[in-house]
Amino acid sequence: MTLLEKFLDGINNKNEANLNEVLHDDYKFISHQHNNTSPKSEIIKLCMGNSFTNYKHRIIYENDEIGIDHAFITYSSGDTSEACLSVHKIKNGKILSTETGATPIKLKRAKKERK
C-alpha cells in the first residue's frame, strides 16, 4: 500500500492507526477558504468523526516528495457537496502538509455520481 493509499484508507475507513502512521508529527492542513492551518491531531479527530464522506477517490500522482488525489465530498451538515483536489507535500516518507482546492457541486449530481 502506498503512502496515499494508506492515508485515504485512514480517512475512508476511519483507520486512526493509518493516519497516525502516515502523517508527519509536524503535519499541517492548510485551509485557504478559512485562512488557517490545522495540526495533525485536529485532522485525525475530524477524520474519525462523521461530518463528511469521501467517494470516488482516486490518486492522480504520487512520488517521494508529493502526492495528488481527487475525491467527491458530501457533508452531513447538508452543506454543498464538493469536488476536491488535494496536494500533499511528503517529507521523510510521511505527509508533511495538505492543501486542497474544492469546487461546489450540486448534491443531486453528487448522489448520481456515487452510483
MDAnalysis code that builds the backbone (N, CA, C; Angstrom):
import MDAnalysis as mda
import numpy as np

u = mda.Universe.empty(345, n_residues=115, atom_resindex=np.repeat(np.arange(115), 3), trajectory=True)
u.add_TopologyAttr("name", ["N", "CA", "C"] * 115)
u.add_TopologyAttr("resid", np.arange(1, 116))
u.add_TopologyAttr("resname", ["MET", "THR", "LEU", "LEU", "GLU", "LYS", "PHE", "LEU", "ASP", "GLY", "ILE", "ASN", "ASN", "LYS", "ASN", "GLU", "ALA", "ASN", "LEU", "ASN", "GLU", "VAL", "LEU", "HIS", "ASP", "ASP", "TYR", "LYS", "PHE", "ILE", "SER", "HIS", "GLN", "HIS", "ASN", "ASN", "THR", "SER", "PRO", "LYS", "SER", "GLU", "ILE", "ILE", "LYS", "LEU", "CYS", "MET", "GLY", "ASN", "SER", "PHE", "THR", "ASN", "TYR", "LYS", "HIS", "ARG", "ILE", "ILE", "TYR", "GLU", "ASN", "ASP", "GLU", "ILE", "GLY", "ILE", "ASP", "HIS", "ALA", "PHE", "ILE", "THR", "TYR", "SER", "SER", "GLY", "ASP", "THR", "SER", "GLU", "ALA", "CYS", "LEU", "SER", "VAL", "HIS", "LYS", "ILE", "LYS", "ASN", "GLY", "LYS", "ILE", "LEU", "SER", "THR", "GLU", "THR", "GLY", "ALA", "THR", "PRO", "ILE", "LYS", "LEU", "LYS", "ARG", "ALA", "LYS", "LYS", "GLU", "ARG", "LYS"])
u.atoms.positions = np.array([
    [0.852, -1.169, 0.000],
    [0.000, 0.000, 0.000],
    [0.904, 1.239, 0.000],
    [0.629, 2.165, -0.927],
    [1.425, 3.391, -0.981],
    [1.033, 4.322, 0.169],
    [1.802, 5.373, 0.343],
    [1.537, 6.347, 1.395],
    [0.138, 6.955, 1.243],
    [-0.213, 7.389, 0.032],
    [-1.536, 7.974, -0.176],
    [-2.646, 6.940, -0.036],
    [-2.424, 5.728, -0.481],
    [-3.429, 4.674, -0.294],
    [-3.704, 4.462, 1.191],
    [-2.651, 4.458, 1.977],
    [-2.810, 4.283, 3.425],
    [-3.516, 5.488, 4.050],
    [-3.182, 6.689, 3.581],
    [-3.834, 7.909, 4.054],
    [-5.331, 7.875, 3.732],
    [-5.659, 7.550, 2.488],
    [-7.059, 7.503, 2.072],
    [-7.817, 6.393, 2.793],
    [-7.154, 5.280, 3.061],
    [-7.775, 4.220, 3.857],
    [-8.090, 4.739, 5.255],
    [-7.179, 5.509, 5.809],
    [-7.398, 6.086, 7.129],
    [-8.624, 6.980, 7.160],
    [-8.807, 7.762, 6.108],
    [-9.967, 8.656, 6.033],
    [-11.250, 7.866, 5.769],
    [-11.236, 7.054, 4.727],
    [-12.463, 6.384, 4.284],
    [-12.932, 5.274, 5.216],
    [-12.011, 4.633, 5.917],
    [-12.365, 3.524, 6.806],
    [-12.184, 3.862, 8.279],
    [-11.970, 5.148, 8.557],
    [-11.788, 5.615, 9.935],
    [-10.706, 4.796, 10.651],
    [-9.578, 4.650, 9.953],
    [-8.450, 3.879, 10.455],
    [-7.437, 4.858, 11.064],
    [-7.601, 5.118, 12.340],
    [-6.764, 6.098, 13.040],
    [-5.297, 5.690, 13.044],
    [-5.022, 4.398, 13.145],
    [-3.630, 3.918, 13.151],
    [-2.932, 4.296, 11.851],
    [-3.613, 4.136, 10.727],
    [-3.007, 4.508, 9.440],
    [-2.742, 5.999, 9.367],
    [-3.680, 6.804, 9.845],
    [-3.470, 8.258, 9.816],
    [-2.290, 8.656, 10.694],
    [-2.197, 8.098, 11.873],
    [-1.066, 8.399, 12.753],
    [0.251, 7.980, 12.123],
    [0.231, 6.882, 11.382],
    [1.451, 6.371, 10.766],
    [1.919, 7.227, 9.593],
    [0.990, 7.726, 8.777],
    [1.391, 8.419, 7.543],
    [1.542, 9.924, 7.691],
    [0.930, 10.516, 8.720],
    [1.044, 11.959, 8.900],
    [2.257, 12.299, 9.758],
    [3.074, 13.192, 9.271],
    [4.269, 13.672, 9.973],
    [3.841, 14.342, 11.282],
    [4.661, 14.286, 12.303],
    [4.331, 14.940, 13.582],
    [4.115, 16.439, 13.418],
    [4.766, 17.051, 12.419],
    [4.620, 18.481, 12.153],
    [3.567, 18.765, 11.082],
    [2.716, 17.802, 10.791],
    [1.702, 17.925, 9.739],
    [0.810, 19.145, 9.941],
    [0.491, 19.785, 8.826],
    [-0.433, 20.926, 8.819],
    [-1.400, 20.765, 7.648],
    [-2.691, 20.948, 7.910],
    [-3.697, 21.050, 6.862],
    [-3.912, 22.538, 6.643],
    [-3.682, 22.993, 5.431],
    [-3.754, 24.417, 5.115],
    [-5.087, 24.701, 4.434],
    [-5.907, 25.521, 5.078],
    [-7.212, 25.896, 4.538],
    [-7.160, 27.325, 4.032],
    [-7.224, 27.477, 2.717],
    [-7.246, 28.820, 2.137],
    [-8.647, 29.420, 2.273],
    [-9.654, 28.554, 2.271],
    [-11.035, 29.007, 2.412],
    [-11.255, 29.690, 3.765],
    [-10.675, 29.105, 4.832],
    [-10.848, 29.660, 6.177],
    [-9.625, 30.425, 6.671],
    [-8.583, 30.496, 5.839],
    [-7.359, 31.225, 6.152],
    [-6.744, 30.778, 7.478],
    [-6.607, 29.447, 7.630],
    [-5.962, 28.925, 8.837],
    [-5.289, 27.587, 8.540],
    [-4.582, 27.089, 9.540],
    [-3.981, 25.758, 9.435],
    [-4.449, 24.924, 10.622],
    [-4.513, 23.618, 10.403],
    [-4.904, 22.685, 11.468],
    [-3.802, 21.655, 11.639],
    [-3.463, 21.311, 12.872],
    [-2.415, 20.317, 13.122],
    [-2.931, 18.886, 12.949],
    [-2.009, 17.975, 12.993],
    [-2.283, 16.541, 12.846],
    [-3.418, 16.076, 13.756],
    [-3.386, 16.426, 15.019],
    [-4.383, 15.938, 15.982],
    [-5.801, 16.366, 15.600],
    [-5.962, 17.605, 15.131],
    [-7.298, 18.094, 14.730],
    [-7.802, 17.379, 13.487],
    [-6.911, 17.127, 12.543],
    [-7.315, 16.464, 11.304],
    [-7.692, 15.012, 11.577],
    [-6.946, 14.339, 12.424],
    [-7.301, 12.960, 12.755],
    [-8.658, 12.920, 13.448],
    [-8.896, 13.841, 14.367],
    [-10.196, 13.908, 15.051],
    [-11.321, 14.147, 14.040],
    [-11.108, 15.059, 13.098],
    [-12.092, 15.340, 12.062],
    [-12.372, 14.093, 11.220],
    [-11.315, 13.393, 10.836],
    [-11.463, 12.194, 10.001],
    [-12.159, 11.050, 10.736],
    [-12.034, 10.998, 12.044],
    [-12.679, 9.939, 12.818],
    [-14.166, 10.226, 13.070],
    [-14.576, 11.454, 12.816],
    [-15.975, 11.841, 13.004],
    [-16.830, 11.477, 11.797],
    [-18.036, 11.999, 11.800],
    [-18.995, 11.697, 10.732],
    [-19.456, 12.954, 9.994],
    [-18.619, 13.979, 9.956],
    [-19.046, 15.245, 9.350],
    [-18.950, 15.247, 7.826],
    [-18.218, 14.300, 7.241],
    [-18.102, 14.256, 5.782],
    [-17.892, 12.821, 5.309],
    [-18.173, 12.622, 4.028],
    [-17.935, 11.328, 3.383],
    [-17.249, 11.584, 2.051],
    [-16.168, 10.851, 1.808],
    [-15.472, 10.901, 0.521],
    [-15.945, 9.738, -0.336],
    [-16.005, 9.945, -1.639],
    [-16.278, 8.833, -2.536],
    [-15.652, 9.115, -3.893],
    [-15.553, 8.063, -4.672],
    [-14.894, 8.126, -5.980],
    [-13.491, 8.722, -5.846],
    [-12.792, 8.318, -4.812],
    [-11.431, 8.788, -4.543],
    [-10.475, 8.179, -5.564],
    [-9.543, 8.976, -6.037],
    [-8.508, 8.441, -6.922],
    [-7.202, 9.186, -6.708],
    [-6.140, 8.450, -6.787],
    [-4.802, 9.041, -6.691],
    [-4.372, 9.415, -8.104],
    [-4.004, 10.679, -8.269],
    [-3.600, 11.164, -9.582],
    [-2.100, 10.989, -9.787],
    [-1.327, 11.297, -8.748],
    [0.135, 11.209, -8.847],
    [0.716, 11.075, -7.449],
    [1.809, 10.313, -7.366],
    [2.498, 10.174, -6.085],
    [3.958, 9.811, -6.324],
    [4.856, 10.516, -5.617],
    [6.259, 10.126, -5.576],
    [6.769, 10.394, -4.159],
    [8.069, 10.449, -3.952],
    [8.628, 10.628, -2.605],
    [8.497, 12.051, -2.069],
    [8.082, 13.000, -2.908],
    [8.008, 14.403, -2.496],
    [6.604, 14.990, -2.506],
    [5.708, 14.406, -3.315],
    [4.372, 14.992, -3.476],
    [3.353, 13.906, -3.815],
    [2.127, 14.138, -3.379],
    [1.018, 13.264, -3.742],
    [-0.178, 14.125, -4.099],
    [-0.932, 13.696, -5.103],
    [-2.114, 14.436, -5.543],
    [-3.265, 13.456, -5.655],
    [-4.406, 13.818, -5.052],
    [-5.587, 12.967, -5.179],
    [-6.826, 13.814, -5.415],
    [-7.879, 13.147, -5.857],
    [-9.152, 13.811, -6.140],
    [-10.276, 12.976, -5.545],
    [-11.298, 13.649, -5.012],
    [-12.460, 12.960, -4.457],
    [-13.671, 13.861, -4.513],
    [-14.827, 13.261, -4.382],
    [-16.066, 13.981, -4.179],
    [-16.393, 13.890, -2.698],
    [-16.910, 14.972, -2.130],
    [-17.173, 15.019, -0.690],
    [-18.600, 15.488, -0.459],
    [-19.307, 14.775, 0.415],
    [-20.609, 15.230, 0.888],
    [-20.479, 15.492, 2.381],
    [-21.308, 16.404, 2.877],
    [-21.237, 16.810, 4.279],
    [-22.533, 16.457, 5.001],
    [-22.404, 15.918, 6.200],
    [-23.587, 15.546, 6.980],
    [-24.406, 16.766, 7.382],
    [-23.801, 17.938, 7.388],
    [-24.499, 19.180, 7.734],
    [-25.444, 19.641, 6.628],
    [-25.302, 19.022, 5.443],
    [-26.119, 19.438, 4.311],
    [-25.470, 20.524, 3.481],
    [-24.257, 20.944, 3.862],
    [-23.544, 21.936, 3.060],
    [-23.360, 21.405, 1.637],
    [-23.103, 22.299, 0.715],
    [-22.928, 21.929, -0.682],
    [-21.801, 20.925, -0.852],
    [-22.069, 19.865, -1.606],
    [-21.044, 18.861, -1.904],
    [-19.941, 19.496, -2.742],
    [-18.763, 18.867, -2.730],
    [-17.619, 19.436, -3.435],
    [-16.840, 18.369, -4.189],
    [-16.217, 18.792, -5.262],
    [-15.181, 18.023, -5.926],
    [-13.878, 18.613, -5.395],
    [-13.018, 17.780, -4.838],
    [-11.853, 18.278, -4.102],
    [-10.547, 17.693, -4.641],
    [-9.625, 18.560, -4.969],
    [-8.281, 18.178, -5.380],
    [-7.342, 18.490, -4.221],
    [-6.568, 17.488, -3.787],
    [-5.653, 17.660, -2.655],
    [-4.215, 17.467, -3.100],
    [-3.337, 18.334, -2.596],
    [-1.905, 18.229, -2.842],
    [-1.222, 18.027, -1.498],
    [-0.442, 16.963, -1.405],
    [0.225, 16.589, -0.159],
    [1.742, 16.678, -0.350],
    [2.402, 17.486, 0.476],
    [3.864, 17.521, 0.484],
    [4.340, 16.382, 1.373],
    [5.343, 15.658, 0.884],
    [5.862, 14.491, 1.595],
    [7.308, 14.745, 2.006],
    [7.622, 14.378, 3.254],
    [8.982, 14.527, 3.771],
    [9.311, 13.298, 4.605],
    [10.451, 12.683, 4.321],
    [10.912, 11.505, 5.067],
    [9.854, 10.408, 5.147],
    [9.135, 10.204, 4.035],
    [8.166, 9.122, 3.964],
    [6.850, 9.377, 4.667],
    [6.596, 10.636, 5.066],
    [5.337, 10.978, 5.729],
    [4.751, 12.236, 5.105],
    [3.438, 12.393, 5.230],
    [2.782, 13.580, 4.684],
    [3.016, 14.749, 5.642],
    [3.658, 15.786, 5.141],
    [4.010, 16.957, 5.941],
    [2.902, 18.015, 5.919],
    [2.248, 18.177, 4.763],
    [1.168, 19.160, 4.672],
    [0.198, 18.776, 3.566],
    [-1.009, 19.303, 3.695],
    [-2.055, 19.096, 2.690],
    [-2.715, 20.432, 2.399],
    [-2.898, 20.717, 1.111],
    [-3.663, 21.878, 0.672],
    [-4.709, 21.367, -0.304],
    [-5.897, 21.960, -0.251],
    [-6.968, 21.499, -1.122],
    [-7.549, 22.649, -1.931],
    [-8.134, 22.277, -3.039],
    [-8.930, 23.188, -3.845],
    [-10.241, 22.479, -4.108],
    [-11.356, 23.134, -3.836],
    [-12.647, 22.476, -3.962],
    [-13.596, 23.285, -4.836],
    [-14.397, 22.569, -5.599],
    [-15.414, 23.170, -6.439],
    [-16.777, 22.681, -5.976],
    [-17.679, 23.585, -5.623],
    [-19.018, 23.157, -5.209],
    [-19.734, 22.439, -6.358],
    [-20.462, 21.384, -6.014],
    [-21.260, 20.661, -6.999],
    [-22.661, 20.462, -6.439],
    [-23.614, 20.338, -7.313],
    [-24.987, 20.139, -6.873],
    [-25.114, 18.776, -6.218],
    [-25.827, 18.718, -5.098],
    [-25.997, 17.479, -4.352],
    [-26.649, 16.409, -5.212],
    [-27.623, 16.759, -6.029],
    [-28.295, 15.789, -6.887],
    [-27.274, 15.118, -7.801],
    [-26.374, 15.903, -8.363],
    [-25.323, 15.363, -9.229],
    [-24.376, 14.477, -8.439],
    [-24.028, 14.912, -7.227],
    [-23.107, 14.140, -6.396],
    [-23.704, 12.785, -6.072],
    [-24.991, 12.716, -5.735],
    [-25.631, 11.444, -5.427],
    [-25.648, 10.558, -6.656],
    [-25.897, 11.145, -7.826],
    [-25.909, 10.379, -9.062],
    [-24.523, 9.789, -9.345],
    [-23.460, 10.578, -9.088],
    [-22.088, 10.133, -9.315],
    [-21.712, 8.963, -8.416],
    [-22.309, 8.881, -7.224],
    [-21.978, 7.821, -6.281],
    [-22.339, 6.441, -6.789],
    [-23.360, 6.382, -7.611],
    [-23.874, 5.080, -8.081],
    [-22.988, 4.434, -9.093],
])
